[in-house]
């Protein structure tokens, strides 16, 4: 790094080098995700996997493997009472093969992300 820029060497010909300035990467301005949200997402996902027979039989929606930020479509609400997740799932490969989901799960997790407060629904997609 030199003066905030990355120097990249390019070979132009026999024995000659040129250096090109590359602009520094900009970080996206997103609020950090609280540890409790990450923990809650992991607990909700793992509970659904166990409830539905394990990874050999069931895979939750890919949104349950993403960040627990407010933009996650599986995170329905996040309040002082806890986290509410609602997501689809199905047999391994269901999303990659564009198959219909076979299970919908709605699960509540404590606000610290450590406890399952309840599985409100786990059945056929509504």
C-alpha positions in Angstrom: 0.0 0.0 0.0 1.3 3.4 -0.8 -0.7 6.5 0.1 -4.0 4.6 0.5 -3.7 3.0 -3.0 -2.8 -0.5 -4.0 0.0 -0.8 -6.5 -0.4 -3.5 -9.1 2.5 -4.6 -11.3 1.7 -5.3 -15.0 4.2 -6.8 -17.4 4.2 -4.7 -20.6 7.0 -6.5 -22.4 10.5 -7.8 -22.0 11.6 -6.7 -18.6 9.4 -3.6 -18.3 6.9 -3.0 -15.5 4.3 -0.4 -15.0 2.3 0.3 -11.8 -1.4 1.1 -11.8 -3.2 2.7 -8.9 -6.3 0.7 -7.8 -8.9 2.6 -5.8 -9.3 1.3 -2.2 -12.4 -0.8 -1.5 -15.2 1.0 0.3 -16.9 -0.7 3.1 -20.7 -0.8 3.0 -22.3 1.4 5.6 -24.4 -1.2 7.5 -25.1 -1.3 11.2 -23.3 -4.2 12.9 -25.5 -7.2 13.6 -25.9 -7.9 17.3 -24.4 -11.1 18.6 -27.8 -12.1 20.0 -29.3 -11.9 16.5 -26.6 -14.2 15.0 -27.1 -16.6 17.9 -30.9 -16.5 17.5 -30.7 -17.2 13.7 -28.3 -20.2 14.3 -30.5 -21.6 17.1 -33.7 -21.2 15.0 -32.1 -22.9 12.0 -30.6 -25.8 14.0 -33.8 -26.3 15.9 -35.8 -26.6 12.6 -33.2 -29.0 11.2 -33.5 -31.2 14.3 -37.3 -31.0 14.4 -37.6 -32.0 10.8 -35.3 -35.1 10.9 -31.8 -33.8 10.4 -29.7 -32.5 7.5 -30.1 -35.9 5.7 -33.8 -35.2 5.3 -34.3 -31.5 5.6 -32.7 -28.2 4.6 -34.0 -24.8 5.7 -34.3 -21.8 3.3 -31.0 -20.2 2.3 -32.0 -17.1 4.1 -31.3 -19.0 7.3 -27.7 -19.2 6.3 -27.3 -15.5 5.7 -26.8 -12.6 8.1 -29.3 -11.9 10.8 -29.6 -8.3 9.7 -33.0 -6.6 9.5 -33.0 -7.2 5.7 -33.2 -11.0 6.1 -36.5 -12.2 4.7 -36.7 -15.0 7.3 -36.5 -12.5 10.3 -40.1 -11.4 10.8 -39.5 -9.3 13.9 -36.9 -8.4 16.4 -38.1 -6.8 19.7 -37.2 -6.8 23.3 -39.4 -9.9 23.6 -37.2 -11.8 21.2 -36.8 -12.8 17.6 -39.4 -14.3 15.3 -38.3 -16.3 12.3 -40.6 -17.7 9.5 -39.0 -19.7 6.7 -39.6 -22.6 4.3 -37.7 -25.8 4.1 -37.6 -29.1 2.3 -35.6 -32.1 1.1 -31.9 -31.5 0.5 -31.5 -29.6 -2.8 -35.1 -28.3 -2.9 -34.1 -24.7 -3.7 -31.3 -25.5 -6.1 -33.6 -27.8 -8.1 -36.4 -25.2 -7.9 -38.7 -27.7 -6.1 -41.6 -26.6 -3.9 -40.9 -26.3 -0.2 -42.5 -29.1 1.9 -42.3 -27.4 5.4 -42.9 -24.0 6.8 -41.5 -23.2 10.2 -42.3 -20.3 12.5 -40.1 -20.1 15.6 -39.6 -17.7 18.5 -36.2 -17.2 20.1 -35.3 -15.2 23.3 -33.9 -11.7 22.9 -30.5 -12.9 24.0 -30.6 -15.6 21.3 -30.0 -18.4 23.7 -33.4 -20.1 24.2 -36.2 -21.4 22.0 -39.4 -19.8 23.3 -41.6 -21.8 21.0 -42.2 -23.4 17.7 -45.4 -21.7 16.7 -45.8 -23.6 13.4 -44.0 -26.4 11.7 -46.0 -28.0 8.9 -47.1 -27.7 5.3 -46.5 -24.3 3.8 -49.4 -22.0 4.3 
